Amino acid sequence: MSAASWLELFRGERAIFTIVLNLGIGLHAIDVFVIATVMPEVVAEIGGVAFYAWATMTYMVATIVGAACGGIVQVDLGPRRGYALGAVIFLIGTIGCALAPSMALMLVSRAVQGLGGGLIISQSISLVRRLFEDRLRTRVLALVSGVWGVAALVGPLVGGLFSTLDWWRSAFWSTTPVIVEFLLLAWLYLPLEPEGETRRVPRIPWRRLLLLATAVVAVGTAGVLSGRALPAALLVAAGLMLWLTMRLDASAAQPLFPTGALSLFRPVGSAYWLFLMTSITHTSIGVYLPLVMQVGHGLDPLAAGYFNAIFALSWTASAFITAGLPRRLLALAVLGGAGVTLVGLAALRLVIVDGMPLMVAIAVSSIGLGIGTCNLHLTAATMEAARKGEETLTASSIPTVRSLGIAIGSALAGLIANNAGLARGVDP
């Protein structure tokens, strides 16, 4: 595919669609980097260090609910009103984070943010399938990765500067104009009506969503409890609830996930397992790396925040570099990316405590390169592998699976960190 293919994304009607889709993803991406950078200052002011990872976990649990409802909202309201609803909810949550006087209210606000973010992200992925033909989807998805690269530069800069000045609340206020801009563009330019002729609105599967959310929260709760018996029981209960969720979904008239979503004998099922595992893998880095670099290596908030940026920029670079790979190399890209990720994780384990910051940066960049290569081509392949009649469901549930992995990963990271001593205070 020629280089001119990139320009097709910005020609005619596609241009505004490309801008709105990427701005929506950018809202979520910037928030991820802002919260990771300011959290050390947040717990220093309002307390709640034992719930450090919950700022990410509650956001992602709510994102799962929002993402699961995204397709339903789009069928009911259409892309324009559906996007606007997500933007308004996200704006309310952001303002709540800026005003939060305690960790409890911070977590509630993060949940509101996550609900809005999930609505936006799920609808974005669905619209990639609707608004862009097959030959352009890999380019669009690579561009989405580029937005993460921009967010990786902007997010730590915003969060780090305000944290250094002891104004972490202003980091949230500073993102509100972007949210308002997205809201206006979506309202003015996105299609008004849902795709297709039907206006039958599916019911929201509250029972399955509640089970899914409760399972993740159970893992997170296990991390803040003392003793062994009760945390172990919560972990077992969480596993059973996740299993029950998938069992109920498989027989539901309106499923959250496509047929065989976690079957290793189906292409989509195998892909979803990879999405889940890679999301769990990189979450502990996103949640705790800025704290480790500040407390363990003595860096200021701005410099520590940019270690997460290294990860995202590497992810973005690999997506752009490999976006034009021929189809015959798809399996190599997915498996090779996973292999590079594994090597990077092993290296990070060796240098995270006693290694120089440069060594940590190299290990983190390797992880980003691997996951970026794997996920880009995995997303495109998953859309192509969708069963007939499940194309929209398959596309819109990819963010749900990723969010589930991030939520589980942050809960497990919090469990490990608190048992290692973080719950007793932040010190080297």
C-alpha positions in Angstrom: 0.0 0.0 0.0 1.5 3.4 -1.0 2.3 6.2 1.3 -0.6 8.2 -0.3 -3.0 5.9 1.4 -2.4 7.8 4.6 -3.7 11.0 2.9 -7.0 9.2 2.1 -7.9 9.4 5.8 -7.9 13.2 5.5 -9.7 13.6 2.2 -13.3 14.7 1.8 -15.8 13.5 4.4 -13.3 11.0 5.9 -11.2 13.9 7.3 -13.6 15.0 10.0 -14.5 11.4 10.9 -10.7 10.7 11.3 -10.3 13.8 13.5 -13.3 13.1 15.7 -12.5 9.4 16.2 -8.9 10.1 17.2 -9.9 13.0 19.4 -12.3 10.7 21.3 -9.5 8.1 21.8 -7.2 11.0 22.8 -9.5 11.9 25.7 -9.1 8.4 27.2 -5.3 8.3 26.4 -4.4 11.6 27.9 -6.4 10.8 31.1 -4.4 7.5 31.4 -1.1 9.4 31.5 -2.3 12.3 33.6 -3.6 10.1 36.4 -0.5 7.9 36.4 1.7 11.0 36.8 -0.3 12.8 39.5 -1.2 9.8 41.7 1.9 10.1 44.0 0.8 13.7 44.7 -2.8 12.8 45.0 -2.2 10.2 47.8 0.2 12.6 49.5 -2.6 15.2 49.8 -5.8 13.3 50.3 -4.4 9.9 51.5 -5.6 6.4 50.5 -2.3 4.9 49.4 -3.6 1.4 49.9 -6.1 2.2 47.1 -3.4 3.6 44.8 -4.2 1.1 42.0 -7.9 1.6 42.5 -7.8 4.9 40.6 -7.0 2.8 37.5 -9.1 -0.2 38.5 -12.4 1.7 39.1 -11.9 3.6 35.9 -11.4 0.5 33.8 -14.3 -1.4 35.5 -16.6 1.5 34.6 -15.0 1.5 31.2 -16.1 -2.1 30.7 -19.7 -1.1 31.6 -19.5 1.9 29.2 -17.9 -0.1 26.4 -20.5 -2.9 26.8 -23.3 -0.3 26.6 -21.6 1.6 23.6 -23.2 -0.5 20.9 -26.6 -0.3 22.6 -26.3 3.5 23.0 -25.3 3.8 19.3 -28.3 1.8 18.2 -30.7 3.8 20.3 -29.2 7.3 19.9 -27.1 7.1 16.8 -23.4 8.1 16.6 -23.9 11.8 17.1 -26.0 11.7 20.3 -24.2 8.6 21.6 -20.8 10.3 21.4 -22.2 13.5 22.9 -23.6 11.5 25.9 -20.2 9.8 26.4 -18.4 13.2 26.3 -20.8 14.8 28.8 -20.4 11.9 31.3 -16.6 12.1 30.8 -16.6 15.8 31.5 -18.6 15.4 34.7 -16.2 12.8 36.0 -13.1 14.9 35.1 -14.6 17.9 37.1 -15.3 15.5 40.0 -11.6 14.4 40.0 -10.4 18.0 40.1 -12.6 18.8 43.1 -12.3 15.5 45.0 -11.5 16.1 48.7 -10.9 12.4 49.6 -9.9 9.2 47.9 -13.4 7.9 48.1 -14.8 10.7 46.0 -11.8 10.5 43.7 -12.7 6.9 43.0 -16.3 7.7 42.4 -15.3 10.4 40.0 -12.9 8.0 38.2 -15.8 5.6 37.8 -17.9 8.3 36.2 -15.0 9.1 33.9 -14.6 5.5 33.0 -18.2 5.1 32.1 -18.0 8.1 29.7 -14.7 6.9 28.3 -16.0 3.4 27.7 -19.0 4.8 25.8 -16.6 6.8 23.6 -14.0 4.1 22.9 -16.5 1.4 22.1 -18.4 3.6 19.6 -15.1 4.7 18.1 -14.0 1.1 17.3 -17.5 0.4 15.8 -17.3 3.5 13.7 -13.9 2.5 12.3 -15.7 -0.5 10.8 -18.7 1.6 9.6 -16.9 4.6 8.2 -13.7 3.1 6.7 -13.4 0.3 4.2 -11.2 -2.7 4.8 -8.1 -1.4 3.0 -8.0 1.7 5.3 -8.7 0.1 8.6 -5.1 -0.8 9.5 -4.1 2.8 8.7 -6.9 4.2 10.9 -5.9 1.9 13.7 -2.2 2.9 13.3 -3.3 6.5 13.5 -5.2 5.7 16.7 -1.9 4.4 18.1 -0.4 7.7 17.0 -2.9 9.5 19.2 -1.5 7.5 22.1 1.9 8.7 21.2 0.7 12.3 21.3 -1.0 11.6 24.6 2.2 10.1 25.9 3.9 13.4 25.3 1.1 15.7 26.5 -0.2 13.7 29.5 3.0 13.4 31.5 3.9 17.0 30.6 0.5 18.2 32.0 0.5 15.9 35.0 4.2 16.4 35.8 4.2 20.2 35.6 1.2 20.6 37.8 2.4 17.9 40.2 5.8 19.7 40.5 4.0 22.9 41.3 1.7 21.1 43.8 -1.3 21.9 41.6 -2.3 18.4 40.6 -6.0 19.3 40.5 -5.3 21.7 37.7 -4.1 18.8 35.6 -7.7 17.7 35.4 -9.0 21.2 34.8 -6.6 21.6 31.9 -8.2 18.7 29.9 -11.8 20.1 30.1 -11.4 22.3 26.9 -10.4 19.3 24.9 -13.5 17.4 26.1 -15.7 20.3 25.1 -14.1 20.5 21.7 -14.7 16.9 21.1 -18.3 17.2 22.2 -18.9 20.1 19.7 -17.2 18.3 16.8 -19.1 15.0 17.4 -22.4 16.9 17.6 -21.8 18.8 14.4 -20.3 16.2 12.1 -21.1 12.6 13.0 -24.0 10.7 11.4 -27.2 11.3 13.2 -28.9 7.9 12.7 -27.7 4.4 13.6 -26.4 2.1 10.9 -29.0 -0.1 9.2 -32.8 0.0 9.1 -33.6 -1.5 12.5 -34.3 0.7 15.5 -34.9 -2.1 17.9 -32.9 -1.2 21.0 -31.3 -4.1 22.8 -31.6 -4.4 26.6 -28.6 -3.5 28.8 -27.3 -6.8 30.3 -27.1 -5.6 33.8 -26.7 -9.0 35.5 -23.6 -9.9 33.4 -22.1 -6.5 33.7 -22.6 -6.5 37.5 -21.0 -10.0 37.7 -18.1 -8.8 35.6 -17.5 -5.6 37.6 -17.9 -7.4 41.0 -15.3 -10.0 40.0 -12.7 -7.3 39.3 -13.5 -5.3 42.4 -13.2 -8.6 44.4 -9.7 -9.0 43.2 -8.9 -5.4 44.1 -10.5 -5.7 47.6 -8.4 -8.8 48.3 -5.4 -6.5 48.0 -6.4 -4.2 50.8 -7.4 -6.8 53.3 -5.1 -8.3 55.9 -4.7 -12.0 56.5 -4.8 -14.8 53.9 -8.1 -16.7 54.1 -10.4 -13.9 53.1 -8.3 -12.5 50.3 -7.9 -16.1 49.0 -11.7 -16.6 49.1 -12.2 -13.4 47.2 -9.8 -14.4 44.5 -11.6 -17.8 44.1 -15.0 -16.0 44.1 -13.7 -13.6 41.4 -12.7 -16.4 39.2 -16.1 -18.1 39.6 -17.9 -14.9 38.7 -15.8 -14.4 35.6 -16.6 -17.9 34.5 -20.3 -17.5 35.2 -20.4 -14.2 33.3 -19.0 -15.9 30.2 -21.3 -18.9 30.6 -24.4 -16.7 30.8 -23.2 -14.5 27.9 -22.8 -17.6 25.6 -26.5 -18.4 25.9 -27.8 -14.8 26.0 -30.1 -13.4 23.2 -28.0 -10.2 23.3 -24.5 -11.2 24.1 -21.7 -8.8 25.2 -19.1 -10.9 23.3 -19.1 -12.8 20.0 -19.5 -16.6 19.7 -16.5 -18.5 21.2 -15.1 -15.3 22.7 -12.6 -17.2 24.9 -12.3 -20.4 22.9 -8.8 -21.3 21.9 -10.2 -23.2 19.0 -11.7 -20.1 17.3 -9.6 -17.2 15.7 -11.6 -14.5 17.6 -11.3 -16.5 20.9 -7.6 -16.8 20.6 -7.3 -13.1 19.7 -9.3 -12.2 22.8 -7.1 -14.2 25.0 -4.1 -12.3 23.6 -5.8 -8.9 24.1 -6.6 -10.0 27.7 -3.1 -11.2 28.5 -1.2 -8.2 26.9 -3.5 -5.8 28.8 -2.8 -7.5 32.1 0.9 -7.5 31.2 1.4 -3.8 30.7 -1.0 -2.5 33.4 1.4 -2.8 36.3 3.9 -0.7 34.3 1.3 2.1 33.7 0.1 2.1 37.2 3.3 1.9 39.2 6.2 2.9 37.1 5.9 6.7 37.8 5.8 5.9 41.5 8.8 3.6 41.3 10.9 6.1 39.4 10.0 8.9 41.8 10.4 7.0 45.1 13.0 4.4 44.1 15.1 6.4 41.7 14.6 9.9 43.0 13.2 11.5 39.8 10.8 14.4 39.8 7.2 13.9 38.7 7.7 15.2 35.2 10.7 12.9 34.5 9.0 9.9 36.1 5.9 10.5 34.1 7.8 10.3 30.8 8.8 6.7 31.5 5.2 5.8 30.8 5.5 8.0 27.7 8.5 5.9 26.5 6.2 2.9 26.6 3.4 4.5 24.7 5.8 6.1 22.1 7.4 2.7 21.5 3.9 1.2 21.0 3.0 4.0 18.6 6.3 3.7 16.6 5.9 0.0 16.1 2.3 0.4 15.0 3.3 3.0 12.3 6.4 1.0 11.2 4.5 -2.3 10.8 1.2 -0.9 9.5 2.0 -1.7 5.9 3.2 -5.3 6.4 1.8 -7.7 3.9 -0.9 -10.2 5.1 1.4 -13.1 4.8 3.5 -11.7 7.7 0.5 -11.3 10.0 1.3 -14.3 12.2 4.9 -13.2 12.4 3.9 -9.7 13.5 1.6 -11.1 16.3 3.9 -13.8 17.6 7.0 -11.7 17.1 5.5 -8.8 19.0 4.5 -11.1 21.9 8.1 -12.5 22.0 9.7 -9.0 22.1 7.3 -8.2 24.9 8.4 -11.2 26.9 12.1 -10.3 26.5 11.4 -6.7 27.6 9.5 -7.9 30.7 12.4 -10.1 31.7 14.8 -7.3 31.2 12.7 -4.9 33.3 12.6 -7.4 36.1 16.4 -7.3 36.2 16.8 -3.6 36.2 13.8 -2.1 37.8 15.3 -1.8 41.3 19.1 -1.4 40.9 19.5 -0.6 37.2 20.1 2.9 35.8 17.1 4.8 34.6 18.4 4.4 31.0 18.3 0.6 31.4 14.7 0.8 32.7 13.8 3.0 29.7 15.3 0.5 27.2 13.4 -2.4 28.8 10.1 -0.4 28.8 10.5 0.6 25.2 11.0 -3.1 24.2 7.7 -4.0 25.9 6.0 -1.1 24.1 7.4 -2.2 20.7 6.3 -5.7 21.2 2.7 -4.9 22.3 2.3 -2.3 19.7 3.2 -4.7 16.9 1.1 -7.5 18.2 -2.1 -5.5 19.0 -2.3 -3.5 15.8 -2.4 -6.5 13.5 -4.4 -8.5 16.0 -7.2 -5.9 16.0 -7.4 -5.8 12.2 -7.3 -9.6 12.0 -10.0 -10.0 14.7 -12.4 -7.7 12.7 -11.8 -9.8 9.5 -12.3 -13.1 11.4 -15.7 -12.0 12.8 -18.6 -14.4 12.1 -21.2 -13.1 9.7 -23.7 -11.1 11.6 -21.3 -10.5 14.5 -19.0 -7.9 12.8 -20.2 -5.0 14.9 -20.3 -7.0 18.2 -16.8 -8.3 17.6 -15.4 -4.9 16.9 -17.1 -3.1 19.7 -16.2 -5.8 22.3 -12.5 -5.5 21.7 -12.2 -2.4 24.0 -14.2 -4.3 26.6 -11.8 -7.2 26.6 -8.8 -4.8 26.8 -10.5 -2.9 29.6 -11.2 -6.1 31.4 -7.5 -7.0 31.1 -6.4 -3.6 32.4 -8.9 -3.8 35.3 -7.8 -7.3 36.3 -4.1 -6.3 35.9 -4.4 -3.2 38.1 -6.3 -5.2 40.7 -3.6 -7.9 40.8 -0.8 -5.3 40.8 -2.5 -3.6 43.8 -2.8 -7.0 45.5 0.9 -7.7 45.0 2.1 -4.1 45.9 0.1 -3.8 49.1 1.3 -7.2 50.3 4.8 -6.1 49.5 4.4 -3.2 51.8 2.9 -0.3 49.9 -0.2 -0.2 52.1 2.1 0.7 55.0 3.4 3.9 53.3 5.3 5.2 50.3 9.1 5.0 50.9 12.0 3.4 49.0 
